[in-house]
Structures are given as C-alpha cells and as structure tokens.
C-alpha cells in the first residue's frame, strides 16, 4: 500500500492492494478508481482515511481471485458546488465508486449519477433524506453509514446513560430550521421512551436563543443538556461560554473536537473516525467485489465516548469506568445489543 498526500485542498492518491471475489469491476485494464469527496477538514481526516484504507484491505481479504490496485482520489471540498465540480469529471473518467462525506456531497453525487455506486460516510438519516428506500433494503445505487436515524439515536441515548446512569430527563437544544437537527430530534423523540429518558426539547435558532435556553434550564427540569446545534458552540462568544460554564448541568455534544475546545462540555458521544472509515472501506470493497449497494443494509457506528474529566469533577459527577486523574479520557462504549452489523 502506498499513500501520496498533498495539501488538504488538493487531491491525494492512494493505491491499495485488494482481492477481487467477482470479475465485473476488477476485469478492467486500469485499476478501479474510487473518489472520496467531502469536508475532510471537518473531521480527523488522517484517522478517517487510514481507517478507509484498512477497511478496503480487510474487505479484499475475503476474496481469492486476482490482485488489483485501487486508486483512491481524495478531494477535500467544503461546499455543494465544490462537490459537483469534482464528482462530474470523476464520473466522466469512469470512477468505479464514490465515497461521500456528509450530506451535501451525497446530494451532489445522487444528482450526478444513478449508476455509479455511492457509499455515504456518514449522513444523519438516509431514509429521511430520501437517499435510500429503507435501511434494510436501500435500493438504487447508494448505501453507507447513518449517524442520526432512529437506531443511531437509540445508541447515542444509551451511551449518555452509560456515562450518566441516573439520566432520566434530557434537555435537547436543536435548530428546527436545520434539516439534520430537525430529523435527529424527531428520531430522538421516537426512541427515547424505550430508553426510559424523557426529552425536554428547546428550539434554538441562534446564539442568543441558545444562551437564553441554557440560562432557563435548571436541575428541576433536566438532568443533562444535549446540544444538537453545535455550530452555535463552535462560534460561541465569551458570553455564551460563560453562561454554559456557569450551568450546573452536564452538557453533552456529538463532536469530540467540541468536547476539547468547548470547556463547559462534559463529554462527546460520536463516531470514532478511524472505525467509521473502516466500516465504509469494507462496504466499498464489497461493492468493488461485485455486491450491489441496493442489497447492502445501512450500517451504524459504535459511538466513542470522550469525557472531560475536569468538567466531571467540577460538577461532582463520577462516570463509571473513568479514571480518577487525567484531562480528556475515552470511555469504552458498551456494544449495542442488537445483532445488526453497525
């Protein structure tokens, strides 16, 4: 395996040795070309791409046919127009599969082709976004990983309970005008009763609304606060940070970066980017080996728990399995009880 890396905004090319179990995509004179497109800068790109390469290799080991090389063309784009600009030429060049990161590149790829296999890695809810017909039987040319649908939402709530065993009431700050937030809030509402958690929803459209909601929520109303509208925290000014820091309730987020940079957060519960990449690599390898996206069920991540131990100590919270010393620590997540592969 070799990986040639350039600047973040420039394509990177990776060659990965894979084994083909079926001839259709491998029986080409040139190595299959896989486009990876999306805002890699918004995640830990090195971990994700490293995991993707591992997953491709693991998927290849299941075959026993001829060896071939897969050309990974990695494009870091942060807008819908940027995604369109690289997806069209890749399709014209005969790309064998497209791995999309988040919703906008997935929408761009879906608009560009109904034939080239697309692996989304991830989107919030593929069914709600109308990318697939169902999680069990996607249909069409898309499959991948969902991180905010009903199953993923159930796993996230159970991870919250793992950190806060007494959690019964969870305030959720979400932006009803932002489709992923609206979809995830709907899914959280759907699965919360099965976990024994009562949700206290608080629509917040901007930083002022988020600050007011934080100030208004007290321990008589909620045991913890889950902030879905994370853009507010990324751009938080001193006043919002002060209000959040003074809040006497644990604050939970999905992005591990926010658990580090937004000091008032207790913890993040989100996908491990290396494992996310590995899952998508395995799915892509199966497609290159002849599987159809229509027949590959949507998968879900095992979430990674990152705890701000100093925040826990400030709140007087003891998290099961957490060390007594340190700063930011990972807590092994309990495996989901469901038998589905995710």
C-alpha positions as CSV (number, residue, x, y, z in Angstrom):
1,X,0.0,0.0,0.0
2,X,1.2,3.5,-0.8
3,X,-0.3,6.9,0.0
4,X,0.8,10.1,-1.6
5,X,-0.5,13.1,0.3
6,X,-0.6,16.7,-0.9
7,X,-2.1,19.8,0.6
8,X,-5.5,19.5,2.3
9,X,-7.3,21.2,-0.6
10,X,-5.5,19.1,-3.2
11,X,-6.3,15.5,-4.2
12,X,-4.4,12.7,-2.6
13,X,-3.9,9.4,-4.4
14,X,-3.8,6.1,-2.5
15,X,-3.0,2.7,-4.1
16,X,-4.4,-0.2,-2.1
17,X,-3.9,-3.9,-3.0
18,X,-7.3,-5.6,-2.9
19,X,-8.5,-9.1,-3.8
20,X,-11.5,-9.5,-6.1
21,X,-14.1,-12.1,-5.5
22,X,-16.0,-11.3,-8.7
23,X,-14.8,-10.1,-12.1
24,X,-17.1,-7.3,-13.1
25,X,-15.3,-4.3,-11.6
26,X,-11.9,-5.9,-11.5
27,X,-11.8,-7.0,-15.1
28,X,-10.6,-3.6,-16.2
29,X,-7.3,-2.9,-17.8
30,X,-6.7,0.1,-15.4
31,X,-7.1,-0.1,-11.6
32,X,-10.6,0.8,-10.3
33,X,-10.8,4.4,-9.4
34,X,-12.7,5.4,-6.2
35,X,-13.5,9.0,-5.5
36,X,-13.6,10.2,-1.8
37,X,-15.2,13.6,-1.6
38,X,-16.3,15.9,1.3
39,X,-15.2,18.2,4.0
40,X,-12.4,16.1,5.4
41,X,-11.1,19.1,7.3
42,X,-14.3,18.9,9.4
43,X,-13.3,15.5,10.8
44,X,-10.0,13.9,11.8
45,X,-9.1,13.2,8.2
46,X,-5.9,11.2,8.9
47,X,-7.8,8.8,11.1
48,X,-10.7,8.5,8.6
49,X,-8.6,7.9,5.6
50,X,-6.4,5.5,7.5
51,X,-9.5,3.6,8.5
52,X,-10.8,3.6,5.0
53,X,-7.6,2.1,3.7
54,X,-7.8,-0.6,6.5
55,X,-11.4,-1.4,5.6
56,X,-10.6,-1.7,1.9
57,X,-7.8,-4.1,2.7
58,X,-10.0,-6.1,5.2
59,X,-12.7,-6.3,2.6
60,X,-10.2,-7.6,0.0
61,X,-9.0,-10.5,2.2
62,X,-12.3,-12.2,1.8
63,X,-11.6,-12.8,-1.9
64,X,-9.3,-15.3,-3.6
65,X,-9.1,-14.1,-7.1
66,X,-6.6,-11.9,-8.9
67,X,-5.0,-8.9,-7.1
68,X,-5.6,-5.4,-8.4
69,X,-4.8,-1.9,-7.3
70,X,-7.5,0.6,-6.3
71,X,-6.8,4.2,-7.0
72,X,-8.2,6.4,-4.2
73,X,-8.7,10.0,-5.3
74,X,-9.3,12.1,-2.2
75,X,-10.9,15.5,-2.6
76,X,-11.4,17.9,0.3
77,X,-14.3,20.1,-0.6
78,X,-16.5,22.2,1.8
79,X,-19.4,23.2,-0.4
80,X,-22.0,21.7,-2.6
81,X,-20.5,23.5,-5.7
82,X,-17.1,22.1,-4.8
83,X,-18.5,18.6,-4.6
84,X,-20.2,19.0,-8.0
85,X,-17.0,20.3,-9.6
86,X,-15.1,17.1,-8.7
87,X,-17.9,14.5,-9.0
88,X,-18.8,15.2,-12.6
89,X,-15.3,14.8,-14.0
90,X,-14.7,11.6,-11.9
91,X,-17.9,10.1,-13.4
92,X,-16.7,11.0,-16.9
93,X,-13.4,9.4,-16.2
94,X,-15.1,6.1,-15.3
95,X,-15.0,6.1,-11.5
96,X,-15.9,2.7,-10.0
97,X,-17.4,4.1,-6.8
98,X,-17.8,7.3,-4.9
99,X,-17.4,7.7,-1.1
100,X,-19.2,10.8,0.1
101,X,-18.6,12.5,3.5
102,X,-21.8,14.1,4.9
103,X,-25.0,15.3,3.2
104,X,-24.0,17.9,0.6
105,X,-21.5,15.7,-1.3
106,X,-24.0,12.8,-1.1
107,X,-26.7,15.0,-2.6
108,X,-24.4,16.2,-5.3
109,X,-23.4,12.6,-6.2
110,X,-27.0,11.4,-6.2
111,X,-27.9,14.2,-8.6
112,X,-25.0,13.3,-10.8
113,X,-25.5,9.6,-11.3
114,X,-27.9,6.8,-10.7
115,X,-25.4,4.1,-11.9
116,X,-22.1,4.7,-10.1
117,X,-22.2,3.1,-6.6
118,X,-22.2,5.7,-3.8
119,X,-21.2,5.0,-0.2
120,X,-22.2,7.8,2.2
121,X,-19.9,8.0,5.2
122,X,-21.9,9.3,7.0
123,X,-25.2,11.0,6.7
124,X,-27.7,11.6,9.6
125,X,-30.7,9.7,8.3
126,X,-30.5,8.2,4.8
127,X,-34.2,7.3,4.7
128,X,-35.4,10.8,5.8
129,X,-33.1,12.4,3.3
130,X,-34.6,10.1,0.6
131,X,-31.2,8.7,-0.3
132,X,-32.5,5.1,0.2
133,X,-35.8,3.4,0.3
134,X,-35.1,1.7,3.7
135,X,-32.2,0.8,6.0
136,X,-32.7,-2.9,5.4
137,X,-33.0,-2.7,1.6
138,X,-31.6,0.6,0.3
139,X,-32.4,0.0,-3.4
140,X,-30.8,2.2,-6.0
141,X,-27.1,2.9,-6.1
142,X,-26.5,4.1,-2.5
143,X,-25.6,2.6,0.8
144,X,-23.4,3.6,3.7
145,X,-23.5,4.7,7.4
146,X,-26.2,6.7,9.3
147,X,-25.3,8.5,12.5
148,X,-28.6,10.2,13.4
149,X,-31.5,7.9,12.4
150,X,-33.6,6.1,14.9
151,X,-31.1,3.3,15.5
152,X,-28.2,5.6,15.8
153,X,-30.2,7.9,18.1
154,X,-31.0,4.9,20.4
155,X,-27.4,4.0,20.6
156,X,-26.4,7.6,21.5
157,X,-29.0,7.9,24.2
158,X,-27.8,4.6,25.7
159,X,-24.2,5.9,25.6
160,X,-25.4,9.0,27.5
161,X,-26.9,6.7,30.1
162,X,-23.7,4.8,30.3
163,X,-21.9,7.9,31.4
164,X,-24.8,9.2,33.5
165,X,-26.6,6.2,34.9
166,X,-29.2,8.4,36.7
167,X,-30.2,10.2,33.5
168,X,-34.0,10.4,33.2
169,X,-34.6,13.9,31.8
170,X,-32.6,15.2,28.9
171,X,-32.9,18.8,27.5
172,X,-32.1,18.9,23.8
173,X,-31.2,22.2,22.1
174,X,-31.8,21.9,18.4
175,X,-32.3,24.2,15.4
176,X,-35.7,23.4,13.8
177,X,-34.6,25.3,10.6
178,X,-31.6,23.0,10.1
179,X,-32.8,19.7,8.5
180,X,-30.3,17.4,10.2
181,X,-31.2,18.8,13.6
182,X,-34.9,18.5,12.8
183,X,-34.5,14.9,11.6
184,X,-32.4,13.8,14.6
185,X,-34.9,15.5,17.1
186,X,-37.7,13.5,15.5
187,X,-35.7,10.3,15.8
188,X,-34.7,11.0,19.4
189,X,-38.4,11.6,20.3
190,X,-39.2,8.3,18.7
191,X,-36.7,6.1,20.6
192,X,-36.4,8.0,23.9
193,X,-39.4,6.1,25.6
194,X,-37.7,2.8,25.0
195,X,-34.6,4.0,26.9
196,X,-36.5,5.5,29.8
197,X,-35.4,9.0,29.0
198,X,-37.9,11.9,28.9
199,X,-36.8,14.6,26.4
200,X,-37.2,18.3,27.0
201,X,-36.9,19.9,23.6
202,X,-35.7,23.5,23.2
203,X,-35.7,25.0,19.7
204,X,-32.8,27.5,19.3
205,X,-32.1,29.3,16.1
206,X,-29.1,31.4,17.1
207,X,-26.6,32.1,19.8
208,X,-28.9,34.4,21.7
209,X,-31.6,31.7,21.8
210,X,-29.1,29.1,22.9
211,X,-27.9,31.3,25.7
212,X,-31.4,32.0,26.9
213,X,-32.3,28.3,26.8
214,X,-29.1,27.4,28.8
215,X,-29.9,30.0,31.4
216,X,-33.5,28.9,31.7
217,X,-32.9,25.1,32.2
218,X,-32.4,24.1,35.8
219,X,-31.9,20.9,37.7
220,X,-35.6,20.7,38.4
221,X,-36.3,20.4,34.7
222,X,-33.4,18.3,33.3
223,X,-30.6,16.0,34.5
224,X,-28.4,16.9,31.5
225,X,-28.3,19.1,28.3
226,X,-27.6,17.7,24.8
227,X,-26.7,20.4,22.3
228,X,-27.5,19.3,18.8
229,X,-27.0,22.8,17.4
230,X,-23.2,22.6,17.6
231,X,-22.5,25.4,15.2
232,X,-23.5,27.7,18.0
233,X,-20.8,26.3,20.2
234,X,-18.1,26.4,17.5
235,X,-18.7,30.1,17.1
236,X,-19.5,30.8,20.7
237,X,-18.6,34.2,22.1
238,X,-17.4,34.8,25.6
239,X,-20.9,35.4,27.0
240,X,-22.3,32.1,25.8
241,X,-19.2,30.3,27.1
242,X,-19.6,32.0,30.4
243,X,-23.3,31.0,30.6
244,X,-22.5,27.4,29.7
245,X,-19.7,27.2,32.2
246,X,-22.0,28.5,35.0
247,X,-24.6,26.0,34.1
248,X,-24.7,23.3,36.8
249,X,-25.9,20.6,34.5
250,X,-23.7,18.3,32.4
251,X,-23.6,19.4,28.7
252,X,-23.3,16.7,26.0
253,X,-22.3,17.1,22.4
254,X,-21.6,14.8,19.4
255,X,-18.3,16.2,18.1
256,X,-15.2,15.1,20.0
257,X,-13.5,18.3,19.0
258,X,-16.1,20.3,20.9
259,X,-15.6,18.3,24.0
260,X,-12.0,19.5,23.9
261,X,-12.4,23.1,22.7
262,X,-15.7,24.0,24.5
263,X,-14.6,23.5,28.1
264,X,-18.1,23.6,29.6
265,X,-19.0,20.3,27.8
266,X,-18.9,17.2,29.9
267,X,-18.5,14.7,27.1
268,X,-19.0,13.9,23.4
269,X,-20.7,10.8,22.0
270,X,-19.9,10.5,18.3
271,X,-18.4,8.1,15.8
272,X,-14.7,7.1,16.1
273,X,-13.4,8.4,12.8
274,X,-11.0,5.5,12.2
275,X,-13.7,2.9,12.8
276,X,-16.1,5.0,10.6
277,X,-13.5,4.9,7.8
278,X,-13.0,1.1,8.3
279,X,-16.7,0.5,8.0
280,X,-17.0,2.5,4.8
281,X,-13.9,0.8,3.4
282,X,-15.3,-2.6,4.0
283,X,-18.6,-1.6,2.3
284,X,-16.7,-0.1,-0.7
285,X,-14.6,-3.3,-1.0
286,X,-17.7,-5.4,-1.1
287,X,-19.1,-3.2,-3.9
288,X,-15.8,-3.4,-5.9
289,X,-16.0,-7.2,-5.4
290,X,-19.4,-7.3,-7.1
291,X,-22.0,-6.5,-4.5
292,X,-24.8,-4.1,-5.3
293,X,-25.4,-1.1,-3.0
294,X,-29.1,-1.9,-3.2
295,X,-28.5,-5.1,-1.3
296,X,-26.2,-3.8,1.4
297,X,-28.1,-2.6,4.5
298,X,-27.3,0.7,6.1
299,X,-24.8,0.4,9.0
300,X,-24.5,2.4,12.2
301,X,-21.4,3.3,14.2
302,X,-20.3,2.2,17.6
303,X,-20.0,5.5,19.4
304,X,-16.9,6.8,21.1
305,X,-17.3,8.4,24.5
306,X,-14.8,11.3,25.2
307,X,-15.0,12.6,28.7
308,X,-13.7,16.0,30.0
309,X,-12.7,14.7,33.4
310,X,-12.1,18.2,34.8
311,X,-15.7,19.1,33.9
312,X,-17.0,15.9,35.5
313,X,-15.0,16.8,38.7
314,X,-16.3,20.3,38.7
315,X,-19.9,19.0,38.5
316,X,-19.2,16.3,41.1
317,X,-20.0,13.6,38.6
318,X,-18.4,10.1,38.8
319,X,-18.6,8.4,35.4
320,X,-18.5,4.6,35.6
321,X,-15.2,3.3,34.1
322,X,-13.5,6.7,34.1
323,X,-10.1,7.1,35.7
324,X,-9.6,9.4,38.7
325,X,-6.9,11.5,37.0
326,X,-6.4,13.0,33.6
327,X,-8.0,15.5,31.3
328,X,-9.8,14.1,28.3
329,X,-10.3,10.4,28.5
330,X,-12.0,7.8,26.3
331,X,-14.6,5.6,27.9
332,X,-15.1,2.2,26.2
333,X,-18.7,2.2,24.8
334,X,-20.9,-0.8,25.6
335,X,-21.6,-2.8,22.4
336,X,-25.2,-2.4,21.2
337,X,-27.4,-5.4,22.0
338,X,-28.9,-5.6,18.5
339,X,-27.4,-8.2,16.2
340,X,-27.4,-6.0,13.1
341,X,-24.0,-5.0,11.7
342,X,-23.2,-1.4,12.6
